[in-house]
Amino acid sequence: WILRNRKLKQSDILKQNIQGRQDLGKMTGRDLFMIGLGLYWGEGYKRGSQEWGFTNSDPKMIRIILIWLSKTYKIPIGRIIARITINQRYKNQTENITDTWARETNIPLSQFGKPTFISGYNNSKLDERTYRGTLRIKVRCGTSLRRRILASIVEINTQMILNSLKTFA
């Protein structure tokens, strides 16, 4: 029974992987634009200091946001400022963690600020081999960019409400 269920699970994983790739098809610039807005809506700075910022612990998300900034808004990597937040118990790994983020994002080390350390971890189990902390990126002089992106997000919400009972184009 266990072997049968394992085989069924593996078969379904393979089938869904194939179907998921087919569902996506070839991505367009419009797709990238919308993905970036969705990520920013979820993880970007929306209140406060008026600066453009995005924070996440997943390097894939950070890379997608950097591609989005470059392709959609023509923001060069030189305008990016990065800062890592690290759990206090990994303070001795700061240099390695910073190097890993720099390598994974192609943000030069010279554009990383001093890291921030947090002390609480509520007995969570952080894996020393994979722990990276959280990376916050900001765009220098990014206030107007932030306003523009937030206006697009408001427009998404407006169109979703207006179209909630109709079919989409």
DSSP file (Angstrom, degrees, kcal/mol; ACC not computed):
  #  RESIDUE AA STRUCTURE BP1 BP2  ACC     N-H-->O    O-->H-N    N-H-->O    O-->H-N    TCO  KAPPA ALPHA  PHI   PSI    X-CA   Y-CA   Z-CA
    1    1 A W     >        0   0    0      0, 0.0     4,-2.5     0, 0.0     5,-0.2   0.000 360.0 360.0 360.0 -44.8    0.0    0.0    0.0
    2    2 A I  H  >  +     0   0    0      2,-0.2     4,-2.4     1,-0.2     5,-0.2   0.927 360.0  47.0 -64.7 -44.9    2.8    2.4    0.9
    3    3 A L  H  > S+     0   0    0      2,-0.2     4,-2.4     1,-0.2    -1,-0.2   0.897 111.8  51.7 -63.2 -40.0    4.8    1.6   -2.3
    4    4 A R  H  > S+     0   0    0      2,-0.2     4,-2.4     1,-0.2    -2,-0.2   0.928 111.6  46.1 -61.8 -46.0    1.6    2.0   -4.3
    5    5 A N  H  X S+     0   0    0     -4,-2.5     4,-2.6     2,-0.2    -2,-0.2   0.876 110.7  53.2 -65.5 -37.9    0.8    5.4   -2.8
    6    6 A R  H  X S+     0   0    0     -4,-2.4     4,-2.6     2,-0.2    -1,-0.2   0.920 110.8  46.7 -62.6 -43.4    4.5    6.5   -3.3
    7    7 A K  H  X S+     0   0    0     -4,-2.4     4,-2.5     2,-0.2    -2,-0.2   0.899 112.1  50.3 -65.2 -41.1    4.3    5.5   -7.0
    8    8 A L  H  X S+     0   0    0     -4,-2.4     4,-2.4     2,-0.2    -2,-0.2   0.912 111.7  48.8 -62.5 -41.7    0.9    7.3   -7.4
    9    9 A K  H  X S+     0   0    0     -4,-2.6     4,-2.6     2,-0.2    -2,-0.2   0.943 112.1  47.3 -63.2 -48.3    2.4   10.4   -5.8
   10   10 A Q  H  X S+     0   0    0     -4,-2.6     4,-2.3     1,-0.2    -2,-0.2   0.888 112.5  50.5 -60.4 -40.4    5.5   10.4   -8.0
   11   11 A S  H  X S+     0   0    0     -4,-2.5     4,-2.5     2,-0.2    -1,-0.2   0.912 111.6  47.4 -63.8 -43.2    3.3    9.9  -11.1
   12   12 A D  H  X S+     0   0    0     -4,-2.4     4,-3.0     2,-0.2     5,-0.2   0.895 109.7  53.3 -66.6 -39.6    1.1   12.8  -10.1
   13   13 A I  H  X S+     0   0    0     -4,-2.6     4,-2.3     2,-0.2    -2,-0.2   0.936 111.5  46.0 -59.7 -46.7    4.1   15.0   -9.4
   14   14 A L  H  X S+     0   0    0     -4,-2.3     4,-2.1     2,-0.2    -2,-0.2   0.929 114.2  48.0 -61.7 -46.2    5.5   14.3  -12.9
   15   15 A K  H  X S+     0   0    0     -4,-2.5     4,-2.4     1,-0.2    -2,-0.2   0.919 113.7  46.5 -60.8 -45.4    2.1   14.9  -14.5
   16   16 A Q  H  X S+     0   0    0     -4,-3.0     4,-2.9     2,-0.2    -1,-0.2   0.839 109.0  55.3 -70.2 -33.2    1.5   18.2  -12.7
   17   17 A N  H  X S+     0   0    0     -4,-2.3     4,-1.9    -5,-0.2    -1,-0.2   0.931 111.3  44.5 -62.4 -44.7    5.0   19.4  -13.5
   18   18 A I  H  X S+     0   0    0     -4,-2.1     4,-2.1     2,-0.2    -2,-0.2   0.936 115.9  46.8 -63.5 -46.9    4.4   18.8  -17.2
   19   19 A Q  H  X S+     0   0    0     -4,-2.4     4,-2.9     1,-0.2    -2,-0.2   0.887 109.6  54.0 -64.3 -40.0    0.9   20.4  -17.0
   20   20 A G  H  X S+     0   0    0     -4,-2.9     4,-1.7     2,-0.2    -1,-0.2   0.902 109.2  47.6 -62.2 -42.2    2.2   23.4  -15.0
   21   21 A R  H  X S+     0   0    0     -4,-1.9     4,-2.1     2,-0.2    -1,-0.2   0.902 113.7  48.2 -64.9 -40.6    4.9   24.2  -17.6
   22   22 A Q  H  < S+     0   0    0     -4,-2.1    -2,-0.2     1,-0.2    -1,-0.2   0.899 107.3  56.0 -66.8 -39.9    2.3   23.9  -20.3
   23   23 A D  H  < S+     0   0    0     -4,-2.9    -1,-0.2     1,-0.2    -2,-0.2   0.894 110.3  46.2 -56.9 -41.0   -0.1   26.1  -18.4
   24   24 A L  H  < S+     0   0    0     -4,-1.7    -2,-0.2    -5,-0.2    -1,-0.2   0.931  84.6 174.3 -71.6 -45.9    2.5   28.9  -18.3
   25   25 A G     <  -     0   0    0     -4,-2.1     2,-0.5    -5,-0.1    -1,-0.1  -0.315  53.9 -18.8  68.0-159.2    3.6   28.8  -21.9
   26   26 A K  S    S-     0   0    0     -4,-0.1     2,-0.1     1,-0.0    -4,-0.0  -0.704  73.9-128.2 -86.0 126.3    6.1   31.4  -23.1
   27   27 A M        -     0   0    0     -2,-0.5     2,-0.2     4,-0.1    -2,-0.1  -0.427  22.3-158.4 -75.2 147.3    6.3   34.4  -20.9
   28   28 A T     >  -     0   0    0     -2,-0.1     4,-2.0     1,-0.1     5,-0.1  -0.648  35.6-100.0-113.9 172.9    6.0   37.9  -22.3
   29   29 A G  H  > S+     0   0    0      1,-0.2     4,-2.5    -2,-0.2     5,-0.1   0.862 124.9  55.9 -60.0 -36.5    7.1   41.3  -21.1
   30   30 A R  H  > S+     0   0    0      2,-0.2     4,-2.4     1,-0.2    -1,-0.2   0.896 104.8  52.5 -63.7 -40.2    3.5   41.9  -19.9
   31   31 A D  H  > S+     0   0    0      2,-0.2     4,-2.7     1,-0.2    -2,-0.2   0.935 109.9  48.0 -60.2 -46.0    3.7   38.7  -17.8
   32   32 A L  H  X S+     0   0    0     -4,-2.0     4,-2.6     1,-0.2    -2,-0.2   0.913 110.0  53.3 -61.0 -42.6    6.9   39.9  -16.2
   33   33 A F  H  X S+     0   0    0     -4,-2.5     4,-2.0     1,-0.2    -1,-0.2   0.931 112.5  43.3 -56.8 -47.7    5.3   43.3  -15.5
   34   34 A M  H  X S+     0   0    0     -4,-2.4     4,-2.4     2,-0.2    -2,-0.2   0.874 111.9  53.0 -70.6 -37.6    2.3   41.7  -13.8
   35   35 A I  H  X S+     0   0    0     -4,-2.7     4,-2.7     2,-0.2     5,-0.2   0.939 110.2  49.0 -60.7 -46.1    4.5   39.2  -11.8
   36   36 A G  H  X S+     0   0    0     -4,-2.6     4,-2.8     1,-0.2     5,-0.2   0.902 110.1  50.1 -61.5 -41.9    6.6   42.1  -10.5
   37   37 A L  H  X S+     0   0    0     -4,-2.0     4,-2.8    -5,-0.2    -1,-0.2   0.918 111.3  49.7 -62.1 -41.9    3.5   44.1   -9.5
   38   38 A G  H  X S+     0   0    0     -4,-2.4     4,-1.8     2,-0.2    -2,-0.2   0.918 112.5  46.4 -63.2 -43.8    2.2   41.1   -7.6
   39   39 A L  H  X S+     0   0    0     -4,-2.7     4,-3.0     2,-0.2     5,-0.4   0.918 114.4  47.3 -64.3 -42.5    5.5   40.5   -5.8
   40   40 A Y  H  X S+     0   0    0     -4,-2.8     4,-2.7     1,-0.2    -2,-0.2   0.905 108.6  55.2 -65.9 -39.7    5.8   44.2   -4.9
   41   41 A W  H  < S+     0   0    0     -4,-2.8    -1,-0.2    -5,-0.2    -2,-0.2   0.891 117.4  37.0 -58.0 -39.5    2.1   44.2   -3.8
   42   42 A G  H  < S+     0   0    0     -4,-1.8    -2,-0.2    -5,-0.2    -1,-0.2   0.885 137.1  12.8 -80.5 -40.1    2.9   41.4   -1.4
   43   43 A E  H  < S+     0   0    0     -4,-3.0    12,-1.4    -5,-0.2    -3,-0.2   0.436  99.9 100.5-122.9  -2.5    6.5   42.2   -0.2
   44   44 A G  B  < S-A   54   0A   0     -4,-2.7     2,-0.4    -5,-0.4    10,-0.3  -0.378  80.8 -89.8 -88.1 166.8    7.2   45.8   -1.3
   45   45 A Y        +     0   0    0      8,-2.7     8,-0.2     1,-0.2    -1,-0.1  -0.610  49.4 160.5 -75.4 123.3    7.2   49.0    0.8
   46   46 A K        +     0   0    0     -2,-0.4     2,-0.3     1,-0.1    -1,-0.2   0.567  59.1  35.8-119.3 -16.6    3.8   50.5    0.6
   47   47 A R  S    S+     0   0    0      4,-0.0     2,-0.6     2,-0.0     4,-0.1  -0.845  94.4  23.8-129.6 166.5    3.7   52.8    3.6
   48   48 A G  S    S+     0   0    0     -2,-0.3    -3,-0.0     1,-0.2     0, 0.0  -0.700 103.8  30.9  96.9-120.2    6.1   55.0    5.5
   49   49 A S  S    S-     0   0    0     -2,-0.6    -1,-0.2     1,-0.1     3,-0.1   0.402  86.5-122.6 -75.3   0.4    9.2   56.6    4.2
   50   50 A Q  S    S+     0   0    0      1,-0.3     2,-0.2    -3,-0.1    96,-0.2   0.511  70.3 126.4  73.5   4.4    8.2   57.1    0.6
   51   51 A E        -     0   0    0     -4,-0.1     2,-0.5    95,-0.1    -1,-0.3  -0.604  66.9-111.1 -93.6 157.2   11.2   55.0   -0.7
   52   52 A W        +     0   0    0     87,-0.5    87,-1.3    -2,-0.2     2,-0.3  -0.738  52.1 156.4 -83.6 127.6   11.1   52.0   -3.0
   53   53 A G  E     - B   0 138A   0     -2,-0.5    -8,-2.7    -8,-0.2     2,-0.3  -0.997  26.2-170.8-153.5 155.0   11.9   48.9   -1.1
   54   54 A F  E     -AB  44 137A   0     83,-2.3    83,-3.0    -2,-0.3     2,-0.4  -0.988   8.0-168.5-147.4 133.7   11.5   45.1   -1.3
   55   55 A T  E     + B   0 136A   0    -12,-1.4     2,-0.3    -2,-0.3    81,-0.2  -0.988  19.9 140.2-130.3 134.9   12.4   42.6    1.4
   56   56 A N  E     - B   0 135A   0     79,-2.1    79,-2.7    -2,-0.4    -2,-0.1  -0.978  44.9-140.8-163.5 160.4   12.4   38.8    1.1
   57   57 A S  S    S+     0   0    0     -2,-0.3    75,-0.1    77,-0.2     3,-0.1   0.447  80.3  90.9-102.1  -3.4   14.4   35.7    2.2
   58   58 A D    >>  -     0   0    0      1,-0.2     4,-1.9    77,-0.1     3,-0.5  -0.836  61.9-157.8 -98.1 113.1   14.0   33.9   -1.1
   59   59 A P  H 3> S+     0   0    0      0, 0.0     4,-2.6     0, 0.0     5,-0.2   0.809  92.1  60.8 -61.1 -28.6   16.9   34.7   -3.6
   60   60 A K  H 3> S+     0   0    0      2,-0.2     4,-2.3     1,-0.2     5,-0.2   0.917 105.7  47.1 -64.0 -41.6   14.7   33.7   -6.5
   61   61 A M  H <> S+     0   0    0     -3,-0.5     4,-2.6     2,-0.2    -1,-0.2   0.914 111.6  50.4 -65.2 -42.2   12.2   36.4   -5.6
   62   62 A I  H  X S+     0   0    0     -4,-1.9     4,-2.3     1,-0.2    -2,-0.2   0.926 111.0  49.3 -62.1 -43.7   14.9   39.0   -5.2
   63   63 A R  H  X S+     0   0    0     -4,-2.6     4,-2.4     2,-0.2    -1,-0.2   0.910 110.7  50.0 -62.5 -41.5   16.4   38.0   -8.6
   64   64 A I  H  X S+     0   0    0     -4,-2.3     4,-2.9     1,-0.2    -1,-0.2   0.923 110.8  49.5 -62.9 -43.4   12.9   38.3  -10.3
   65   65 A I  H  X S+     0   0    0     -4,-2.6     4,-2.8     2,-0.2    -1,-0.2   0.896 110.7  50.4 -62.7 -39.5   12.4   41.7   -8.8
   66   66 A L  H  X S+     0   0    0     -4,-2.3     4,-2.1     2,-0.2    -1,-0.2   0.902 112.1  46.7 -65.7 -40.3   15.8   42.8  -10.0
   67   67 A I  H  X S+     0   0    0     -4,-2.4     4,-3.3     2,-0.2     5,-0.4   0.928 112.5  51.3 -63.7 -44.4   15.0   41.6  -13.5
   68   68 A W  H  X>S+     0   0    0     -4,-2.9     4,-2.6     1,-0.2     5,-0.8   0.919 110.2  48.4 -58.0 -46.8   11.6   43.3  -13.3
   69   69 A L  H  X5S+     0   0    0     -4,-2.8     6,-2.1     3,-0.2     4,-1.1   0.912 116.4  43.7 -60.8 -42.7   13.2   46.6  -12.2
   70   70 A S  H  X5S+     0   0    0     -4,-2.1     4,-0.8     4,-0.3    -2,-0.2   0.942 122.3  34.6 -69.1 -49.6   15.8   46.4  -15.0
   71   71 A K  H  <5S+     0   0    0     -4,-3.3    -3,-0.2    -5,-0.2    -2,-0.2   0.886 127.7  34.0 -77.1 -39.4   13.5   45.3  -17.9
   72   72 A T  H  <5S+     0   0    0     -4,-2.6    -3,-0.2    -5,-0.4    -2,-0.1   0.888 135.6  18.9 -85.7 -41.3   10.3   47.2  -16.9
   73   73 A Y  H  <<S-     0   0    0     -4,-1.1    -3,-0.2    -5,-0.8    -2,-0.2   0.362  94.7-123.0-116.1   3.6   11.6   50.4  -15.4
   74   74 A K     <  +     0   0    0     -4,-0.8    -4,-0.3    -6,-0.3    -3,-0.1   0.854  50.2 163.0  57.7  38.4   15.2   50.4  -16.7
   75   75 A I        -     0   0    0     -6,-2.1    -1,-0.2    -9,-0.1    -2,-0.1  -0.804  30.5-140.4 -88.8 115.9   16.7   50.6  -13.2
   76   76 A P    >   -     0   0    0      0, 0.0     3,-2.1     0, 0.0     4,-0.2  -0.394  20.9-113.7 -75.0 155.7   20.4   49.6  -13.4
   77   77 A I  G >  S+     0   0    0      1,-0.3     3,-1.7     2,-0.2    -2,-0.0   0.769 112.4  72.0 -59.5 -25.6   22.0   47.5  -10.7
   78   78 A G  G 3  S+     0   0    0      1,-0.3    -1,-0.3    29,-0.1    -3,-0.0   0.683  91.6  56.8 -64.9 -17.7   24.1   50.5   -9.7
   79   79 A R  G <  S+     0   0    0     -3,-2.1    61,-3.4    60,-0.0     2,-0.4   0.409  87.4 101.8 -91.5   1.7   21.0   52.2   -8.2
   80   80 A I  E <   -C  139   0A   0     -3,-1.7     2,-0.4    59,-0.2    59,-0.2  -0.719  51.5-167.3 -92.6 134.9   20.3   49.2   -5.9
   81   81 A I  E     -C  138   0A   0     57,-2.6    57,-2.5    -2,-0.4     2,-0.4  -0.968  11.5-163.5-115.3 135.1   21.2   49.4   -2.2
   82   82 A A  E     +Cd 137 112A   0     29,-2.7    31,-3.2    -2,-0.4     2,-0.3  -0.922  13.1 177.5-123.6 146.3   21.1   46.1   -0.2
   83   83 A R  E     -C  136   0A   0     53,-2.2    53,-3.0    -2,-0.4     2,-0.3  -0.977  17.2-143.7-146.9 135.6   21.0   45.3    3.5
   84   84 A I  E     -C  135   0A   0     29,-0.4    32,-2.8    -2,-0.3     2,-0.5  -0.754   1.2-152.4 -99.7 141.7   20.8   41.9    5.2
   85   85 A T  E     -Ce 134 116A   0     49,-2.8    49,-2.4    -2,-0.3     2,-0.4  -0.974  23.2-175.5-109.5 125.3   18.9   41.1    8.3
   86   86 A I  E     - e   0 117A   0     30,-3.0    32,-2.2    -2,-0.5     2,-0.2  -0.942  30.9-109.2-125.9 140.4   20.5   38.2   10.2
   87   87 A N  E >   - e   0 118A   0     -2,-0.4     3,-2.7    30,-0.2    32,-0.2  -0.470  34.3-120.5 -63.8 136.9   19.5   36.3   13.3
   88   88 A Q  G >  S+     0   0    0     30,-3.9     3,-1.8     1,-0.3     4,-0.2   0.805 110.3  64.0 -51.1 -35.9   21.9   37.2   16.1
   89   89 A R  G 3  S+     0   0    0      1,-0.3    -1,-0.3    29,-0.3     3,-0.2   0.609 103.6  48.6 -71.2  -7.5   23.0   33.6   16.5
   90   90 A Y  G X  S+     0   0    0     -3,-2.7     3,-2.3     1,-0.1    -1,-0.3   0.146  73.9 115.4-110.9  16.7   24.4   33.6   12.9
   91   91 A K  G X  S+     0   0    0     -3,-1.8     3,-1.7     1,-0.3     4,-0.2   0.846  70.9  60.3 -55.7 -36.2   26.4   36.9   13.4
   92   92 A N  G 3  S+     0   0    0      1,-0.3    -1,-0.3    -4,-0.2     3,-0.2   0.594 102.3  53.9 -70.1  -8.6   29.7   35.0   13.0
   93   93 A Q  G <> S+     0   0    0     -3,-2.3     4,-2.8     1,-0.1    -1,-0.3   0.219  73.2 113.6-105.7  12.7   28.5   34.0    9.5
   94   94 A T  H <> S+     0   0    0     -3,-1.7     4,-2.7     1,-0.2     5,-0.2   0.889  75.9  48.8 -53.4 -46.4   27.8   37.6    8.3
   95   95 A E  H  > S+     0   0    0     -4,-0.2     4,-2.6     1,-0.2    -1,-0.2   0.928 113.6  45.9 -63.7 -44.9   30.6   37.7    5.7
   96   96 A N  H  > S+     0   0    0      2,-0.2     4,-2.3     1,-0.2    -1,-0.2   0.904 113.9  48.8 -64.2 -41.1   29.6   34.3    4.2
   97   97 A I  H  X S+     0   0    0     -4,-2.8     4,-2.4     2,-0.2    -2,-0.2   0.921 112.5  48.1 -65.2 -43.5   25.9   35.3    4.1
   98   98 A T  H  X S+     0   0    0     -4,-2.7     4,-2.6    -5,-0.3    -2,-0.2   0.927 111.6  50.0 -62.2 -45.4   26.7   38.6    2.5
   99   99 A D  H  X S+     0   0    0     -4,-2.6     4,-2.5    -5,-0.2    -1,-0.2   0.895 109.7  51.9 -60.0 -40.7   28.9   37.0   -0.1
  100  100 A T  H  X S+     0   0    0     -4,-2.3     4,-2.6     2,-0.2    -2,-0.2   0.937 111.4  45.9 -62.7 -47.0   26.1   34.5   -0.9
  101  101 A W  H  X S+     0   0    0     -4,-2.4     4,-1.8     2,-0.2     6,-0.4   0.914 112.6  50.7 -62.6 -42.5   23.5   37.2   -1.4
  102  102 A A  H  X>S+     0   0    0     -4,-2.6     4,-1.8     1,-0.2     5,-0.6   0.923 113.6  45.4 -61.4 -43.9   26.0   39.2   -3.5
  103  103 A R  H  <5S+     0   0    0     -4,-2.5    -2,-0.2     1,-0.2    -1,-0.2   0.907 114.6  47.3 -65.5 -42.5   26.7   36.2   -5.7
  104  104 A E  H  <5S+     0   0    0     -4,-2.6    -1,-0.2     1,-0.2    -2,-0.2   0.729 123.9  31.5 -74.7 -21.7   23.1   35.2   -6.0
  105  105 A T  H  <5S-     0   0    0     -4,-1.8    -1,-0.2    -5,-0.2    -2,-0.2   0.563  96.1-128.7-110.8 -11.8   21.8   38.7   -6.9
  106  106 A N  T  <5 +     0   0    0     -4,-1.8    -3,-0.2     1,-0.3    -4,-0.1   0.718  59.0 144.9  62.8  22.6   24.8   40.1   -8.8
  107  107 A I      < -     0   0    0     -5,-0.6    -1,-0.3    -6,-0.4    -2,-0.2  -0.823  55.8-115.1 -86.7 123.4   24.6   43.2   -6.5
  108  108 A P    >   -     0   0    0      0, 0.0     3,-2.2     0, 0.0     4,-0.1  -0.259  15.9-122.2 -59.6 144.4   28.2   44.3   -5.8
  109  109 A L  G >  S+     0   0    0      1,-0.3     3,-1.9     2,-0.2   -27,-0.1   0.808 110.5  68.2 -55.9 -30.6   29.4   44.0   -2.2
  110  110 A S  G 3  S+     0   0    0      1,-0.3    -1,-0.3     0, 0.0    -3,-0.0   0.689  95.1  56.6 -64.8 -16.8   30.1   47.8   -2.3
  111  111 A Q  G <  S+     0   0    0     -3,-2.2   -29,-2.7   -30,-0.1     2,-0.5   0.331  85.7  99.6 -97.8   6.9   26.3   48.4   -2.5
  112  112 A F  B <   -d   82   0A   0     -3,-1.9   -29,-0.2   -31,-0.2     2,-0.1  -0.814  61.8-151.0 -93.6 130.8   25.6   46.4    0.7
  113  113 A G        -     0   0    0    -31,-3.2   -29,-0.4    -2,-0.5    -2,-0.1  -0.236  42.5 -61.9 -84.8-177.9   25.1   48.4    3.9
  114  114 A K        -     0   0    0    -31,-0.1    -1,-0.2     1,-0.1     2,-0.0  -0.442  63.9-111.6 -64.7 137.1   25.8   47.3    7.4
  115  115 A P        -     0   0    0      0, 0.0     2,-0.4     0, 0.0   -30,-0.2  -0.278  21.0-131.5 -69.9 157.1   23.7   44.3    8.4
  116  116 A T  E     -e   85   0A   0    -32,-2.8   -30,-3.0     2,-0.0     2,-0.4  -0.889  18.0-149.4-105.5 139.8   20.9   44.4   10.9
  117  117 A F  E     -e   86   0A   0     -2,-0.4     2,-0.3   -32,-0.2   -30,-0.2  -0.926   7.2-163.2-114.3 135.5   20.9   41.7   13.6
  118  118 A I  E     -e   87   0A   0    -32,-2.2   -30,-3.9    -2,-0.4   -29,-0.3  -0.884   5.7-161.6-114.0 148.4   17.7   40.4   15.3
  119  119 A S        +     0   0    0     -2,-0.3     2,-0.2   -32,-0.2   -30,-0.1   0.798  60.2  84.6-101.6 -32.2   17.7   38.5   18.5
  120  120 A G        +     0   0    0      1,-0.1   -32,-0.1     2,-0.1    -2,-0.1  -0.500  30.9 152.9 -79.4 138.9   14.4   36.7   18.7
  121  121 A Y    >   -     0   0    0     -2,-0.2     3,-3.1   -34,-0.1    -1,-0.1   0.319  43.7-136.9-141.6   4.4   13.9   33.4   17.1
  122  122 A N  T 3   -     0   0    0      1,-0.3     3,-0.1     3,-0.0    -2,-0.1   0.798  67.8 -63.3  45.5  42.3   11.2   31.8   19.2
  123  123 A N  T 3  S+     0   0    0      1,-0.2    -1,-0.3     3,-0.0     2,-0.1   0.688  90.0 160.2  58.2  20.6   12.9   28.4   19.3
  124  124 A S    <   -     0   0    0     -3,-3.1     2,-0.9     1,-0.1    -1,-0.2  -0.393  45.1-118.1 -70.1 153.1   12.5   28.1   15.5
  125  125 A K        -     0   0    0     -3,-0.1     2,-0.5    -2,-0.1    -1,-0.1  -0.812  32.5-173.6 -97.5 102.5   14.8   25.6   13.8
  126  126 A L        -     0   0    0     -2,-0.9     2,-0.6     5,-0.0     3,-0.0  -0.846  24.9-127.2 -96.4 128.6   17.0   27.5   11.4
  127  127 A D    >>  -     0   0    0     -2,-0.5     4,-2.0     1,-0.2     3,-0.9  -0.653  11.4-153.4 -79.6 115.7   19.1   25.3    9.2
  128  128 A E  T 34 S+     0   0    0     -2,-0.6    -1,-0.2     1,-0.2    -2,-0.0   0.818  92.6  55.8 -58.8 -32.5   22.7   26.5    9.4
  129  129 A R  T 34 S+     0   0    0      1,-0.2    -1,-0.2    -3,-0.0    -2,-0.0   0.798 121.6  25.4 -72.8 -28.1   23.6   25.1    6.0
  130  130 A T  T <4 S+     0   0    0     -3,-0.9    -2,-0.2     2,-0.0    -1,-0.2   0.479  85.9 124.8-115.8  -4.4   20.8   27.1    4.2
  131  131 A Y     <  +     0   0    0     -4,-2.0    -5,-0.0     1,-0.2   -45,-0.0  -0.383  20.1 160.2 -63.7 128.9   20.2   30.1    6.4
  132  132 A R        -     0   0    0      1,-0.3    -1,-0.2    -2,-0.1   -47,-0.1   0.408  36.6-138.1-124.7  -6.0   20.6   33.4    4.5
  133  133 A G        -     0   0    0    -49,-0.1     2,-0.4     2,-0.0    -1,-0.3  -0.418  43.2 -56.7  72.3-158.8   18.8   35.9    6.6
  134  134 A T  E     - C   0  85A   0    -49,-2.4   -49,-2.8    -2,-0.1     2,-0.5  -0.960  45.3-144.2-123.3 139.4   16.5   38.4    4.8
  135  135 A L  E     -BC  56  84A   0    -79,-2.7   -79,-2.1    -2,-0.4     2,-0.5  -0.902   9.0-165.1-107.6 129.7   17.6   40.8    2.1
  136  136 A R  E     -BC  55  83A   0    -53,-3.0   -53,-2.2    -2,-0.5     2,-0.4  -0.951   9.0-170.1-108.1 126.4   16.2   44.3    1.8
  137  137 A I  E     -BC  54  82A   0    -83,-3.0   -83,-2.3    -2,-0.5     2,-0.3  -0.930   3.4-175.0-116.0 145.4   16.8   46.1   -1.5
  138  138 A K  E     -BC  53  81A   0    -57,-2.5   -57,-2.6    -2,-0.4     2,-0.6  -0.938  23.0-128.4-130.8 155.3   16.1   49.7   -2.1
  139  139 A V  E >   - C   0  80A   0    -87,-1.3     3,-1.2    -2,-0.3   -87,-0.5  -0.925  30.5-120.2-103.7 123.4   16.3   51.8   -5.3
  140  140 A R  T 3  S+     0   0    0    -61,-3.4   -61,-0.0    -2,-0.6   -62,-0.0  -0.391  98.7   5.1 -59.5 135.9   18.3   55.0   -4.8
  141  141 A C  T 3  S+     0   0    0      1,-0.1    -1,-0.3    -2,-0.1     3,-0.3   0.913  91.8 144.6  54.2  46.5   16.0   58.0   -5.6
  142  142 A G    <>  +     0   0    0     -3,-1.2     4,-2.5     1,-0.2     5,-0.2   0.228  25.8 105.3-102.8  14.4   13.1   55.6   -6.0
  143  143 A T  H  > S+     0   0    0      1,-0.2     4,-2.3     2,-0.2    -1,-0.2   0.930  84.7  45.3 -61.9 -47.0   10.2   57.7   -4.5
  144  144 A S  H  > S+     0   0    0     -3,-0.3     4,-2.4     1,-0.2    -1,-0.2   0.896 112.4  52.8 -64.2 -38.9    8.7   58.4   -7.9
  145  145 A L  H  > S+     0   0    0     -4,-0.2     4,-2.6     2,-0.2    -1,-0.2   0.925 108.6  50.5 -60.2 -44.5    9.1   54.8   -9.0
  146  146 A R  H  X S+     0   0    0     -4,-2.5     4,-2.7     1,-0.2    -2,-0.2   0.922 110.2  49.1 -60.0 -45.4    7.3   53.7   -5.8
  147  147 A R  H  X S+     0   0    0     -4,-2.3     4,-2.0     1,-0.2    -1,-0.2   0.904 111.3  50.0 -61.4 -42.1    4.4   56.0   -6.5
  148  148 A R  H  X S+     0   0    0     -4,-2.4     4,-1.8     2,-0.2    -2,-0.2   0.923 112.5  46.4 -62.9 -45.3    4.1   54.8  -10.1
  149  149 A I  H  X S+     0   0    0     -4,-2.6     4,-2.1     1,-0.2    -2,-0.2   0.914 111.4  51.2 -64.8 -43.3    4.1   51.1   -9.0
  150  150 A L  H  X S+     0   0    0     -4,-2.7     4,-2.3     1,-0.2    -1,-0.2   0.860 107.2  54.4 -64.1 -34.0    1.6   51.8   -6.3
  151  151 A A  H  X S+     0   0    0     -4,-2.0     4,-2.1     2,-0.2    -1,-0.2   0.894 107.6  50.3 -64.8 -39.3   -0.7   53.5   -8.8
  152  152 A S  H  X S+     0   0    0     -4,-1.8     4,-2.1     2,-0.2    -2,-0.2   0.895 109.8  50.7 -63.9 -39.3   -0.5   50.4  -11.0
  153  153 A I  H  X S+     0   0    0     -4,-2.1     4,-2.2     2,-0.2    -2,-0.2   0.904 108.8  50.8 -66.3 -41.1   -1.5   48.3   -8.0
  154  154 A V  H  X S+     0   0    0     -4,-2.3     4,-2.6     1,-0.2    -1,-0.2   0.910 109.6  51.8 -60.0 -41.6   -4.4   50.5   -7.3
  155  155 A E  H  X S+     0   0    0     -4,-2.1     4,-2.7     2,-0.2     5,-0.2   0.872 106.3  53.4 -65.2 -37.2   -5.5   50.2  -11.0
  156  156 A I  H  X S+     0   0    0     -4,-2.1     4,-2.5     2,-0.2    -1,-0.2   0.956 111.1  46.5 -58.9 -49.1   -5.3   46.4  -10.7
  157  157 A N  H  X S+     0   0    0     -4,-2.2     4,-2.2     1,-0.2    -2,-0.2   0.915 112.3  50.2 -60.5 -44.3   -7.6   46.5   -7.7
  158  158 A T  H  X S+     0   0    0     -4,-2.6     4,-2.6     1,-0.2    -1,-0.2   0.934 112.9  45.6 -59.8 -48.1  -10.0   48.9   -9.5
  159  159 A Q  H  X S+     0   0    0     -4,-2.7     4,-2.1     1,-0.2    -1,-0.2   0.858 110.4  54.0 -67.2 -34.3  -10.2   46.7  -12.6
  160  160 A M  H  < S+     0   0    0     -4,-2.5     4,-0.3    -5,-0.2    -1,-0.2   0.921 111.6  45.5 -64.7 -42.3  -10.6   43.6  -10.5
  161  161 A I  H >< S+     0   0    0     -4,-2.2     3,-1.1     1,-0.2     4,-0.2   0.939 115.2  46.5 -64.8 -47.0  -13.6   45.1   -8.7
  162  162 A L  H 3< S+     0   0    0     -4,-2.6     3,-0.3     1,-0.2    -1,-0.2   0.826 119.3  41.0 -65.3 -30.7  -15.1   46.5  -11.9
  163  163 A N  T >< S+     0   0    0     -4,-2.1     3,-1.5    -5,-0.2    -1,-0.2   0.321  80.8 109.2 -99.8   7.5  -14.7   43.2  -13.7
  164  164 A S  T <  S+     0   0    0     -3,-1.1    -1,-0.2    -4,-0.3    -2,-0.1   0.757  87.7  35.3 -61.7 -26.1  -15.7   40.9  -10.8
  165  165 A L  T 3  S+     0   0    0     -3,-0.3    -1,-0.3    -4,-0.2     2,-0.2   0.356 113.3  67.6-107.8   5.4  -18.9   39.8  -12.5
  166  166 A K  S <  S-     0   0    0     -3,-1.5     2,-0.3     1,-0.0    -3,-0.0  -0.638  88.2 -97.0-115.2 173.7  -17.7   39.8  -16.1
  167  167 A T        -     0   0    0     -2,-0.2     2,-0.1     1,-0.1    -2,-0.1  -0.690  41.9-113.7 -89.2 149.4  -15.3   37.7  -18.0
  168  168 A F              0   0    0     -2,-0.3    -1,-0.1     1,-0.1    -4,-0.0  -0.447 360.0 360.0 -80.9 155.5  -11.8   39.0  -18.5
  169  169 A A              0   0    0     -2,-0.1    -1,-0.1     0, 0.0    -2,-0.0   0.483 360.0 360.0 -66.3 360.0  -10.4   40.0  -21.9
